[in-house]
Amino acid sequence: MAFKNIIADFNKGEKLTGINYDILHKKMTFLLNEQELYEHLTTTMTKPPEGSTTQHRRDLEVFEAWSKKDRCARFTLLSCMHNDLIGTYEYCPTAKEMWDQLMFDFGGTFITKLRNLVLKFEMYNK
């Protein structure tokens, strides 16, 4: 329950638009670290191959637990984005891939400035 309250409080402020990537990157890192989900931004896990052994069942349980936490991390990242960005990133299969794609798209100063100019141009046309 506390996790949902933290996300709700976080989302009352500004959301990721691309222009504000640097500060929101830090806030999202803190939020996911606090909720013990940060590891999902740095690691991935693959589903274990089929089998009927006890070890396979244990591996599958570990994968399912990891997958559930990864979905929470993905939801948190998506909920921190502006609505026009959600559609672009919701198809990333893992939180790590989404995080890496966000870093690629907005991490460089050039991309951020370019997006800012595009948004200003679009507002200017209206």
VENRA-V295380 format. One record per backbone hydrogen bond with DSSP energy under -1.0 kcal/mol. CO is the residue of the C=O (numbers start at 1). NH is the residue of the N-H. Records with the same first field share a line. If there is no record, write none. Layout:
BEGIN
CO = NH + NH
END
This chain:
BEGIN
1 = 5
2 = 6
3 = 7
4 = 8
5 = 9
6 = 10
7 = 11
10 = 13
16 = 82
20 = 24
21 = 25
22 = 26
23 = 27
24 = 28
25 = 29
26 = 30
27 = 31
28 = 32
29 = 33
30 = 34
31 = 35
32 = 37
33 = 36
37 = 40
38 = 41
39 = 43
53 = 57
54 = 58
55 = 59
56 = 60
57 = 61
58 = 62
59 = 63
60 = 64
61 = 65
62 = 66
63 = 67
64 = 68
65 = 69
66 = 70
67 = 71
68 = 72
69 = 73
70 = 74
71 = 75
72 = 76
73 = 77
74 = 78
75 = 79
78 = 81
80 = 16
82 = 85 + 86
85 = 89
86 = 90
89 = 92
94 = 98
95 = 99
96 = 100
97 = 101
98 = 102
99 = 103
100 = 104
101 = 105
102 = 106
103 = 107
108 = 112
109 = 113
110 = 114
111 = 115
112 = 116
113 = 117
114 = 118
115 = 119
116 = 120
117 = 121
118 = 122
119 = 123
120 = 124
121 = 125
122 = 126
END
